[in-house]
Amino acid sequence: MSTAPVWSVDPRSGNPREQVAVEATAEEVDRAVRAAHSVRDALADRTARAAFLRTAAELLEESGAHIIEAADAETALGPARLTGELARTAAQLRSFAEVVEEGGHLDIRIDHEDGSRTPPWPDLRRWKIPLGVVAVYAASNFPLAFSVPGGDTASALAAGCPVVIKAHPGHPATSELCASVLRRAAARTGLPEDVVTLVHGFDAGVGLIRHPLVSAAGFTGSVRGGRALFDAAAARPVPIPFHGELGSLNPVVVTEAAAAERAAEIGAGLGASMTLGTGQFCTKPGFVLAPAGGAGDHLVKALTETVSSTGSGVMLDHRMRDAFLAGVRERAGLPGVEAPVTPGAAGEHTVSAGFLTVPADRLTAGGPHDALLEECFGPVTVIARYANRDEAAAVLARLPGNLTATLQTATEGEDPGAAGLLAALTPLAGRVLVNGWPTGVAVAPAQHHGGPYPATTSPTTSVGATAIERWLRPVTYQNTPDALLPPELREDNPLGLPRRVDGRRA
């Protein structure tokens, strides 16, 4: 492996800021994984894990000004956005501390011996245990909430799994700062610092997924990069679970009744959502089915006004900026595609928002127009104008899996066909919204942030309490004497954990 320097780069100028690390060698990756593996038993104590997660949240907040300054310098996301993201990250850590203390994630089930059944039941006691070392691949667009101290790390630690994190090259200094905070939090709560380890470099990321002591992986990023790691995880002599978030179009369907009722409101809301964070949210609405005709025209007019008044922005790095500009050129050059507001370069380092329109019937037969059904990362969306519900349904039938799908329907009176459209959207996504916008992802117990491939590679979530389930596996003990059982499974329930006994909640 290379030992090339790792530089922090200012996306506002493209200039290097400072060297913050060097890329990890194969030997360093091996040492990091082995160190994490050697301390996995230290995370067995649920009380210590919960204290660790809460302390990590406190120390992140204490270091907030320094972290936000570094993150803004590396991502250009701005102090306001990053302040909110830091608060979200701390809240995630605290919410997983509550999950650990409550204990429901262990999914304890006890069935007592019952000889009257056919065949007879033995005494069976089931719970979930941590998988082992988890490899976490940090995201580009959320340098805190989906990176070093983010949801994958928090949920894996909550499950009792040490983590080795592959830093994203777009914000290495922020990654180093956050990793040091997590390691300090571990030490302060009496845990080994090596429950969290950070490595840098492309080759390090490949070596990490192949390491025999890595038991699972979490990834947020591109379809190309995520699929390569997914395939590598499956090709190992012992395959491992790979929970990847790869890409999402996040379709929106606007009914005729909705457009007739509130075209201006929908157009303004869409414009705000698709340009949020310079269009770099994984839940950006990137494809919209809007009706042809006058009501749809009013919607497009309102969207034009909103997007035209949106200032230019800096993308996370120049590589993403180049990919955005190339993607827009490819799509805008297709027959029948128009650009009421042309997205593109606004300066040497900035981009301007825009959107494209196309007749929906161009998208029902395949061919080069399929590019419009793929995510284009950045401040652009595609408006497909449909003539009738059958045409809209035909386009929906060709869409890939998504994180979200949204239905904009009438808020007053009946909206014929809305139920059918909602039913058509449900198989496409893990979160289905009605009369809202998908760019906000609440950290709540009922949240689901995942979806059919390529949105994610597994039917799980990376946000919300159930994200912890990715890093656990069930084990059942049969006819095991009470003294030999883990305390969590003993008959007298000494830890007071929630469980189901003989089919009933106890």
Steps between C-alpha positions, in 0.01 A plus 500: 500500500602857440605734780394810310421812702139579582419866443211710618378705200291817491214442251442874471840543336624150422817575698655260751462614862722265697628147506311317773612139462650242268317217331503182706718211387379140495685442824334801664155386393575156641616650831190720522262208444686271738504769766124548463443124509706465816282744698157380389425340838539840668175609332300215656393716794184683392534760773851587383385518138219740582734719705751500213239611247375781724853616576581502128200728442612735778858521374387561143291792622787633709728487194223625273650833398829340395328213317259728314783730394698205359196345331400827334854554374497153339141477373370859456172390658488808720495547878119506528453167323790341688376626837173321436683189384713495815185521713348214301816292545503551875129415514566175311764397751269574793207319338708186458606524864128482585457202267785318676360569847145398409623169356221431252758467221605168655160359391495249785253213451452210737288193431479260795509126456160366393460126450137532398592648162557295186791473469586585862673831572829510687589803712613767251652841579587740219676836495731701276876541530746737327657388172854626572715766339304728266660693213338841451549696175435869560274708275600811308187712542452466877844536660354442845160325497600234243874494555739430787259572791189428292220250499695195381765552767249581775275202425794257469646614833154478656477141379832424671714499186834684478539705182780571257403803293630576154508881484352677199772684304278808478529583870803328653574769760142488628526122512817515709342745743187291543693175540711657774182610680354148486823348627513752786140413586591132514794565731293727725242223552757230565495337157803435277554774241530235228124445500524779238782515244543714189686422175548703181544405135328318214716189536434500874127487428543201271726324750251566778206328328721196431646465848400164654426654841252754361151360555276759328517832318298818463538735203346824376610623157482443128349203317835425336706506819240329713439223250873426478521461878173303508639255246828477695309422820312221323815362332689443826569141606257580782251756362378771735193724517545824308251774577550759228308814408591552134272741319143624476284694254224569759207533260210736556156465340277809486136420429294718270279599792801601710645712219164668444461571871847627597742512206692797641547336841620173350737673259653709778531199733661288231748775416603538863537125551699422183747786558551439872869452572579573134295194406734266687250325726453127442125567526491783242188472281674433170204394286147640491194384309282809449187527286506652157263792443429828674529390864832333431616813316428707810707258707793529258470879511517502880796263493673724248459801727630315806801342330590821315519685831727237657861613519792300365674256732822310554483122474685269737801470273603568142467136397131510591463835329646357179269196520198727552584717199558195280176340616299812428652534151417139417140531613434846351621381160237228467217550245191661648678623813472868584662709774272778629783580741835371377713341771876522458818684586457835670869568544829322528399325823121538518189360334153638436177310557254413226255242372413312185162413351405212271175344374434190709442284192872535420574292811278198448699306240864506616797629305722804564222677692554247779775735621217720627399214732841495670618720784696812406670618819465876530238778467292365211171316463305359204132585443323241286164629374240222480182512292298256712523261795587203279802685365612590852459140611704377204790725600478395866523137391846573354652672804773339711487463878514817711539628851182706470195550282258790531139555398368854474123474513205732555449613859133584455235284342554173318800420286403212271780252446717625789471170685611310190800726453598459865478124456723526191758707689517273806706217340755757378626638831561450869328825601185625328386859559171673428496878453850553635858507380755225565815697583435492876572163665384498863708293743201318646427140606260445209730649237613291203788626288552230241324353202514255211829475308683718404380720784640244743648152477296354787143545630618698803524859618800719582290751698282433802508251784477189282830587328662305783355176362753502214783413738332220699425134440260268686613206715270247670597294806318167534449316832780701658529507883422841645847534651659467155275752328591864443328716765272642229340158448474369856161407634480770767594778250752661738560794262132580458513488121195498271433157355233269364437190710285222355376738235406782737676822591648469848 
